[in-house]
Amino acid sequence: MSTKSTRVAAMEAIQEAARTDEKIVIISPDAVAAARATAFKEEFPDRVIEVGIAEQDAVDIAAGLATTGMKPVVVSYAGFLTMRACEMIRTFVAYPGLNVKLIGLNGGMLGGEREGVTHQFYEDVGILRSMPGVKILCPADAQQAKLAAKAMLEEDGPVYLRLGSGREPEVFEEGTPFAFGKIREVKKYGNDVAVFASGFIMDRAIAALEKLREDGIGGTLVDVSTIKPLDCEGVAKILEACECAVAVEDHNIYGGLGSAICEAACLYHPCKVIRLGLRDVYPRSGVAAELLDAYGLSVQDIVAAAKDAMKK
Amino acid sequence: MTVDELSRIANRLRLDVVETVHLAGDGHPGPCMSIADIMSVLFFEEMRLDPANPRWPERDRFILSKGHACPILYAALARKGYFPYEELKGLRSLGSFLQGHPDSNKIPGVDTVSGSLGNGVAIGTGMALGCRMQGITDNYVYVIVGDGEEEEGIIWEAAMAAAKFELGNLIVFADLNNHQSGGHVTDLSSLYPVPDKWEAFHWHVQTIDGHNIAAIRNAIAEAKKVKDKPSVICCKTIKGKNIPYMEDNNAWHKRTPTAEEVEIAREALRDKM
């Protein structure tokens, strides 16, 4: 499977939008290169606000800019943004509902896999999901990231876009649509089990669905690219059809996609849901594929979880 | 306005604070008193505001970064005409829009949420940049920070950024009353001397008596002459100023005056309003 950078793709969308919307500016805590915003800076040198390595400052400055009608996009690593600047996002952006967009790089173990715990971020979705008023997008590959970035700019108010390392597999065909706030069936081989997946682990979820099919199990794979607001109606329909599910994400099992699906299941269609993600531990440095395998996110782990979910 | 008139307004605001915190049964009166003279000059002489149009894009902006001193901000807004004076009675009560800390969602005339200490300079930096980027070149962003608040690291992140962007339209007042919640600033930290810190971050720095109306007025005029640097006006002040039992007494950081104490304040300010 070929790879394409979600960082490059998202920034292409922002640069295109900036040509017709002069209010769009990028706020960088020394993240222009990391966010692949060099081309944006060349085209719009006055619209990159470089604040130095200061994420809290970046978010507050974005809040101040937004009060004047500007449309700031803050780019940084997912954890530095959502953890170090957590309070600034909550109190000064989310509470007043300001039109600030947040792009978190290296979401999950993937991306920061060789860097270790300081640069791996598997709490970002959980942190932001607990804040009223923040919408959360987790696209699954580069072309989806581009569409998600475009959709983010079209939404009013705070939106968080979770991006990866820049080496994400291209899992969907060109022209695959992206609908803000909606889940999408990726594959449907049957209603034996539902697999909800989010983000750049989608390639493994696809492989697991194929493996299940070989084993005579027809599953439904669902891409949950908007974690908040969750498409509860869509999720409920899938659960009604399948009666059991697995949620797969490169995030801690607490607070992210798995939690969101379980909450929806509790309310709309109670059934067995197995969460696959980081099992509330801090992982370590490693090659991406090996790391995911080592921490319970192998294709076989997804297959086993699906079979487990099907047991009454 | 004359110096005397502005001084009387400052004292009127001080009494407003004593009365409203008494009625609310909760609030921070002491930290309001040290900034009363600055508030008077800003709201009743200096700032370009339109209470009938609180979101006027070309207005001056005001951020009370030490947001716990909001009773005096609310008093100034009421007396400026943003909302009826009677609303002050609702301070910190369910059903009132006057929240425990400044809240731009609910209170006309408040430009940002504030009170989580340290954030005002950074938000002000964003406002000053936003105005400049949209071609509004003749307005100013004013921020009042406490001295204890300057122990927060983000103050200095913002100081670096504002200096880098040469924000001559950003004017910060540092309220140096040498008190914070837990005691003297000089006992709790190594912050002092404060002006040196701002100098080191390439700001235009002045130091004045923060209770001298003429000095406040002059310092603002001097700050406005500097086009390529943000300005800080370091104001030596007294916490609890002009309320006899509150002066330099940190017990009044957060405390409710009794009816008797309200009367003492009224008596002390009677001829000064």
Interface residues (C-beta under 8 A of the other chain):
Chain A: V25 D46 I49 V51 G52 A54 Q56 D57 D60 I61 A62 A63 G64 L65 A66 T67 T68 G69 M70 P72 E87 M88 T91 F92 Y95 P96 G97
Chain B: P57 R61 S104 N105 D111 T112 V113 S116 N119 A122 I123 G124 T125 G126 M127 A128 L129 G130 C131 M133 Q134 G153 I154 E157 A158 M160 A161 K164 F165
